[in-house]
Amino acid sequence: MSKLVQGYEVVIGFETHAQLSTKSKIFSRASVAFGAEPNTQACAVDMALPGTLPVMNMGAVERAIEFGLAINAHIAERSIFARKNYFYPDLPKGYQISQFEIPVVQGGEVSFFLEEGKETVRKTVRLERAHLEEDAGKSLHEDSALGGGGQSGIDLNRAGTPLLEIVTQPDMRSSEEAVAYAKELHKIVTWIGICDGNMQEGSFRCDANVSVRKPGGELGTRREIKNLNSFKFMQQAIDYEVRWQIDQIEDGHKIQQATVLFNPDTGETRAMRTKEDAADYRYFPDPDLPPLVIGRDWVERVKGEMAELPRVMAERFVKDYALPEYDATQLTQSKAVAAYFEATAKACGQPKLASNWIMGEVSRRLNASEMAIEQAPVSAAQLAALIGRISDNTISNNAARQVFEGLWNKEGPYGSEGDVDALIEAKGLKQMNDTGELEKIIDDVLAANPKNVEEFKAGNAKALNGLVGPIMKASKGKANPGQVNALLMKKLG
């Protein structure tokens, strides 16, 4: 969907709940492992039994610090926990412990590349904040989960699970931009290891705040699409919501602020409840939790223990391997892809060619096979060897694709090793580099095609194609195209 839809500008902001990768909950020692029987991982603190008090999980704080460092944000030396009051059956205390006025992570930004027409442009989304909070439990309404009868039940296993809620400014202007942002954020939290990113299990849940307005006008009334758990559904939901809001406005209706759900079966959003404002939650500081104090020495220690960040690695790829910024960003989408590229580039000494092959043929095959790069049948060493044979003119680019096909499918008697040179020999793909033999083929083709020769000499450059084709065919595709062109131009003056 483009930025302007039926004369309206789309405005999108995101709230993302990233479940932090601690082993225990944010204010208790209960396990956060996924998939346990209902209510078997909810302790007295999680159930808000009388006399229980919350105790801060320092591992959750460290993960928040890591995220702040990853997005160049300010990490507050002193932040406050508050009670967010609202009633819901799966909220045992009747309030949620969260952060409001002073969050632990303030500001920051997330940058990514986006295809716009024929151009690739860099986009940046500003973050407003990222704050720590506890998750609520889960309401179960499915008959299959409760044995039929149309019953509902509450599972408190998830209650108290540590979350980092990441809130953006309303900077996105299309569903494509929103999905690209969400993918980049997903990459960051999984790269630094603070969240496993499993959207199906609810570890990475996105809420999209969507509104429309006339270009340059005031922000429209937003509706929040809750719990989007796939990038595909995210784009479908936003696109539908945009069209729905525009239709409502064009029909003379006002948009009411609301929380909506997306139904992937119908492709539609539907209102769940009227959206609350901050005042409705009656935030006030939690008296059971002291201010969270984070000293600079703690931040520096966490910083020193962190692995190289994707944006830092991308900058290094540009500097050390002379790659375009776009290539460097694409190759740092995951640690595994980055490691595969580095191993290939170092082994073949041709980083740009390595980048082209990984972003092109390798990615295409992986996507078609729904495989991760760790499962790729072609190792980095094999790809480097293949690129080496292209560079030294042993094989042409077309022949290289045939060799890659053989490596991917483990053709021939080469087993899982898939030796590049053995495949080249077995398939007879070695380029013809004997100038004398090639000159004889060219002379024969020139003699057989006098009309093309005359037209070329008369100034018709396209006539050269009528000579190159027969030469490549006579050489069975083994002639070096560059050498063919050079010899042709020499013979044709």
SVG drawing of the C-alpha trace seen along z (x, -y; Angstrom):
<svg xmlns="http://www.w3.org/2000/svg" viewBox="-22 -20 68 62">
<polyline fill="none" stroke="black" stroke-width="0.4" points="0.0,0.0 1.4,-3.4 1.8,-6.3 -1.3,-8.1 -4.5,-6.0 -7.5,-7.6 -6.0,-11.0 -5.3,-10.1 -2.0,-9.8 -1.6,-6.7 0.0,-7.1 1.2,-4.1 2.8,-3.6 3.8,-0.3 3.8,1.1 5.7,4.4 5.8,6.8 9.0,8.8 9.1,11.6 12.5,11.5 14.7,14.6 14.9,15.1 14.3,18.5 12.0,17.0 9.4,14.4 10.0,10.7 8.9,10.5 9.0,14.2 11.0,17.4 8.3,19.3 9.4,20.7 8.5,19.1 8.9,22.3 6.3,22.5 3.8,25.4 3.3,26.5 -0.1,27.7 -2.4,24.7 -1.7,23.1 1.3,25.3 3.8,22.4 2.0,19.8 3.3,19.3 1.8,17.3 3.3,14.0 1.9,14.5 -1.5,15.3 -1.4,12.2 -2.1,14.2 -2.2,12.1 1.1,11.3 3.2,11.8 5.6,9.1 7.3,8.7 11.1,9.0 12.8,7.6 14.5,10.0 17.9,8.5 18.2,10.6 15.2,8.8 16.8,5.4 20.1,6.4 18.1,7.4 16.5,4.0 19.9,2.4 21.1,4.5 18.2,3.4 18.8,-0.3 22.4,0.0 21.4,1.8 19.2,-1.1 21.4,-4.0 18.9,-5.0 19.2,-6.7 19.2,-4.3 17.6,-6.0 19.8,-5.9 16.6,-5.9 13.2,-4.6 9.9,-3.9 7.5,-1.0 3.8,-1.9 0.5,-0.1 -1.6,-0.1 -5.2,0.5 -7.8,2.3 -10.0,5.3 -9.6,8.4 -10.2,12.0 -6.6,13.1 -5.1,10.2 -5.0,11.6 -4.0,8.5 -6.5,6.2 -3.6,4.2 -0.4,4.7 3.0,3.7 4.5,1.6 6.4,-1.6 4.8,-4.9 6.3,-8.3 10.0,-7.2 10.7,-4.2 14.1,-2.4 14.9,-2.9 14.2,-6.3 14.4,-7.3 16.5,-5.4 15.8,-4.5 15.5,-1.6 16.7,-1.9 16.1,0.4 15.9,0.4 12.7,0.4 12.0,0.9 10.1,-2.1 9.4,-1.6 12.8,-1.0 14.7,-2.6 16.0,-1.2 15.6,-3.8 16.8,-4.0 14.1,-4.6 14.4,-5.4 11.7,-5.0 12.1,-6.9 11.4,-5.0 9.6,-6.8 10.5,-4.4 10.9,-0.8 9.7,0.2 9.6,3.3 6.4,4.8 4.7,8.1 2.5,10.1 -1.1,11.0 -2.4,14.6 -4.4,16.1 -8.1,16.5 -9.1,19.8 -12.3,19.9 -11.7,22.7 -13.8,25.9 -10.9,28.1 -8.8,26.7 -11.5,27.1 -13.3,30.3 -16.3,28.7 -19.4,27.1 -18.6,23.6 -16.7,22.9 -14.0,20.3 -11.1,20.7 -8.0,18.9 -4.4,20.1 -2.0,18.0 1.2,19.7 2.0,16.5 1.1,14.1 4.3,12.4 6.3,13.2 8.9,10.4 8.1,8.2 9.8,5.2 7.2,3.0 8.8,1.1 6.8,-2.0 7.5,-4.0 6.7,-7.5 3.9,-7.5 6.6,-7.6 5.4,-4.9 3.4,-5.7 2.5,-2.4 1.9,1.2 5.1,2.2 7.1,-0.3 5.4,1.1 6.3,4.7 9.9,3.7 10.2,2.0 8.8,5.0 11.2,7.4 14.1,5.2 13.1,5.0 12.6,8.7 16.1,9.1 17.6,6.9 16.0,8.6 16.8,12.1 20.4,11.1 21.3,9.8 19.5,12.7 17.0,10.9 14.0,12.6 13.5,15.8 11.2,14.0 8.8,16.9 5.6,15.2 3.5,18.3 4.1,18.8 3.5,15.1 7.1,14.2 7.0,11.3 3.6,9.6 2.9,6.5 0.1,3.9 -0.3,1.5 -1.9,-1.9 -3.4,-3.0 -5.0,-6.3 -5.5,-8.2 -5.6,-12.0 -5.5,-14.4 -1.9,-15.2 -0.6,-17.9 -3.6,-17.7 -3.8,-16.8 -3.4,-13.2 -6.6,-11.2 -8.2,-9.0 -6.2,-5.8 -7.4,-2.3 -5.1,0.3 -4.8,3.7 -3.8,6.1 -1.6,9.2 -0.4,9.5 1.6,12.7 2.9,12.9 4.3,10.4 1.9,11.6 -1.2,11.0 0.3,7.7 0.3,6.3 -3.1,7.7 -4.6,6.2 -3.1,2.7 -4.2,2.6 -7.8,3.6 -8.0,1.2 -6.8,-1.7 -9.4,-1.0 -12.1,-0.6 -11.2,-3.9 -11.2,-5.8 -14.6,-4.3 -16.0,-5.4 -14.8,-8.9 -16.0,-9.2 -19.4,-8.0 -19.5,-10.8 -18.8,-8.8 -16.3,-9.6 -13.6,-7.1 -13.9,-6.1 -10.7,-5.2 -10.8,-1.4 -8.9,1.8 -9.5,4.2 -8.6,7.7 -7.7,9.1 -9.4,12.3 -7.0,14.0 -9.9,16.2 -12.0,13.3 -9.1,10.8 -11.1,8.2 -10.6,6.3 -13.4,6.0 -13.7,3.8 -13.1,5.6 -13.5,2.7 -13.3,-1.1 -9.7,-2.1 -8.6,-3.5 -6.4,-6.5 -3.6,-6.7 -5.8,-8.5 -8.3,-5.6 -5.6,-3.3 -5.0,-5.5 -1.3,-5.0 0.5,-5.5 4.0,-4.4 4.0,-0.8 4.7,-1.1 6.1,2.5 8.9,1.7 11.7,-0.8 13.0,-2.9 15.2,-0.9 18.7,-2.4 21.1,-1.6 24.7,-2.8 27.0,-3.6 29.3,-0.8 26.5,1.7 25.7,0.3 29.4,0.4 29.7,4.0 26.7,5.1 28.1,3.2 31.4,5.0 29.8,8.4 27.5,7.9 28.3,9.4 28.9,7.2 25.6,5.5 24.1,5.9 24.5,2.2 28.1,2.2 28.8,5.3 27.1,3.8 29.4,0.7 32.4,3.0 31.3,4.9 31.2,1.6 34.6,0.6 36.4,4.0 34.8,5.5 33.9,2.4 30.3,3.5 27.4,1.1 25.4,0.2 22.4,2.1 24.3,5.3 25.9,5.0 22.5,4.5 21.0,7.5 23.9,9.7 23.5,8.9 19.8,10.0 21.0,12.8 24.3,14.0 24.2,17.2 23.9,15.3 26.7,12.9 29.0,15.7 28.3,17.5 29.2,14.4 32.4,13.7 33.6,17.3 32.8,17.2 34.4,13.7 37.6,14.6 38.0,17.9 37.5,16.5 38.8,12.9 35.8,11.6 33.4,10.1 31.1,8.4 30.7,11.6 30.1,13.5 27.5,10.9 25.8,11.2 25.6,15.0 24.3,15.1 21.7,12.4 20.7,13.9 21.0,17.6 21.5,18.8 18.6,16.8 16.3,17.8 17.0,21.5 16.6,21.1 13.3,19.3 12.0,21.9 13.0,24.7 11.9,22.9 15.3,23.6 17.6,21.6 21.1,20.9 22.5,23.3 20.7,26.0 22.1,24.9 23.5,27.9 26.2,25.7 28.8,24.7 30.6,21.4 33.8,23.2 32.1,24.7 30.6,21.4 34.0,19.7 35.5,22.4 32.8,21.8 33.3,18.0 37.1,18.6 36.5,20.6 34.4,17.7 37.1,15.2 39.9,17.1 37.7,17.6 37.6,21.4 33.8,21.2 31.3,18.7 28.5,17.3 26.0,19.5 28.2,22.6 28.6,21.5 24.8,21.7 24.9,25.3 27.7,26.2 25.7,24.6 22.7,26.7 24.9,29.8 26.2,28.8 22.8,28.0 21.4,31.3 24.5,33.3 24.9,34.6 27.5,37.0 29.8,39.3 31.0,36.5 28.8,37.1 28.0,34.3 31.4,32.7 30.2,31.8 33.7,31.0 33.5,28.0 36.3,29.0 35.0,32.5 31.6,31.2 33.1,28.8 35.0,31.7 32.0,34.1 29.7,31.6 32.3,30.5 31.8,26.8 35.4,25.6 35.6,22.4 37.6,22.5 40.7,20.4 42.7,21.6 42.9,18.5 43.8,20.4 40.8,22.7 38.5,19.9 39.9,17.8 39.1,20.6 35.5,20.8 35.2,17.0 36.6,17.1 34.2,19.8 31.2,17.9 32.3,14.6 32.6,16.5 29.2,18.0 27.5,14.7 28.7,12.0 25.5,10.0 26.0,9.5 29.6,8.5 28.6,5.9 25.8,4.5 28.1,4.1 30.7,2.4 28.0,0.1 27.3,-1.1 24.6,1.4 26.0,2.4 23.1,4.9 24.4,7.0 27.2,8.1 24.6,10.2 24.0,12.2 27.7,13.2 28.2,13.8 25.2,16.3 26.6,18.7 30.1,18.5 28.8,19.5 26.8,22.3 29.7,23.6 31.9,23.6 29.0,25.4 28.8,22.5 32.5,22.9 33.9,19.7 34.7,16.9 32.2,14.1 34.7,11.3 37.4,13.0 34.8,13.6 33.9,9.9 37.5,8.8 38.6,11.1 35.5,10.1 36.1,6.4 39.7,7.0 38.8,8.9 36.0,6.5 38.3,3.5"/>
</svg>
